[in-house]
Amino acid sequence: MKIGIIGGGIIGLSIGWQLLRRGAEVTLFEKGTVGQEASRAAAGMLAPYAEVGFEEIELMKLGQESLRLYPRFLEELAEDVENVPEFDRCGTMLVGVDRDDTEHLQRLYNFREELSLTVEMITGTEAREREPLLSPKIVSAVWLPDDAQIDNRALVRCLRKAFESRGGLLLEKNAVQQIDLAGGTLRGLSTASSNFKFDKVILAAGCWSGKIAGIPDKINPPIRPVKGQIITLQQTDDCDLKGIVRSPRFYLVPKEDGTIRLGATSEEKGFDQTPTAGGQKELLEEAWEAVPSIYDLPLVETIAGLRPASRDHAPIIGQTEMEGLYYATGHYRHGILLTPVTVYSIADEILDGTVAEVLEPFRPGRF
């Protein structure tokens, strides 16, 4: 079976690698360089329990399933490449600095307790016993021990190697211009210079997924970009952060390469990817208030990425009304977390014709 994939982020690379492992012939098209968009401008949090909102139960279940699949995903990756990044069950500490924060955390705690999640509401003193770098200003916290994280940039590098080692054809700086149809049937796709025939095409182009010509308007994915600025700091002995610290306004995530990711803004700015002084200032101030020792950390990098947000902020996964055309897009803030469940589900649907029950709320037809 010949399969074309549009988009070389973590989702597209992972799907291609898995399909190659199962005997398909795969060509991946990336308009730039693989892994350099949203997959890079992410912190690698695998945190369905910290992220779940009051109307996102189904999304949390999808995240739970993906978190469960992560060890399998990494074990299979380790069969193909070396130096696979660590699956770090570090937990998430949600912190509050005043009464308003405490009331907000109490609501988050109550909601998670109703869902029978493993969660603790603790005092600022108890929070500092778990994470000594927290400021004396921290008055309350919610501890979620089952969340995890991974170095997403290292993971993308491994996935690229695995894709190529399995014989995948990677065409970087090759933007797909349109999906090719004949009589309403999928035939393949076209770039500026060539036409390609495929049995199946997977659209995994992130926030650019709605920009591909040839897709009928009624099934064109409703995706928009949401800008997120993120800062990378160099960890030192004076700021040896243990795990994820976050509030409604920031997150700090220590990585195994000795850096800390600080993010992230959420801005409706179209396709603008320019870091700004105001965005960086807000992140630094909020993080400094919770963990003062970040003040002297060397600044490594400031970037902005574009999250692919669907109309309901949930992913779009599976076959469309057009036979042979599949979507794996719209993952918004959860692309790194939802990679395994997306990958295995798409591969099973394409090769075996099966659809996982947990995916039903996220099918393309819901729009």
C-alpha angles and dihedrals in degrees: 000000000000115000130183122202123199111207133038102215123116092284096051094042093048094048091049092049093049093047090051090052087055096050105265125136107239135191118184122201121201123179091211131001120325118260097009101112128055091341090063098039092061134096097223096238114166093195116141091153097052092041102048113116128204093264098035105084094128091048090051090052089052089050091048091053092048091049088052090052096049097089090052090047092052094043090055091046090052088058089064106034141020131241097035108182122255123267097227117201092195099143127222128269113204107197137196131200102190145015094279091053091048092053089049092049090049090057091048090049094048091050093050092046089053087055089052092241122156101260139145131200106212140174126253090256092053090047091054090051088060095038111023094188093068116115122253084241090073105104102171143008145184116224119208108182098181098065118100142185142209137195097260095190093054089046092054091050090053092047092053091053091046093049093051094041089055090055101261118157110233116197109187123185086027109121115197109231101187149353110247119228134180117192090344092306124120112248103166138278142283136226125190091274108028148027120227129199118218137169091216135015125201119201108211100148099131115217090355092061093102093053099071113110122226098045110118112250094240092062100032105127113252097230128154132177121251112194119229124184118206133184127208117210129188111243118230136188088261091057107037098158113198103205147336116325118185145158131182087277106045147358132216117202122181114213130208091244090068098260133113123220115216118192173238146337121181112215134168096218102134114232095338110132099177117130111229134207092234095052093047092046093053093050094047094047095049093046093045090054090058100034108023095183091074086078095089099037116123114251110238105174145347118201141154126219135187119242113211104235122187122206092270096032091246128114125266109222132170145027119335128218086273107081111238096021115106131183127215101166145099096069092146109182094353106064097116093045095046097046099101097046091045093048098047092042095051092045092050092047095049098042103029104021093236126136120203114234091228089063097057095096090052102051120129092242094070091084 
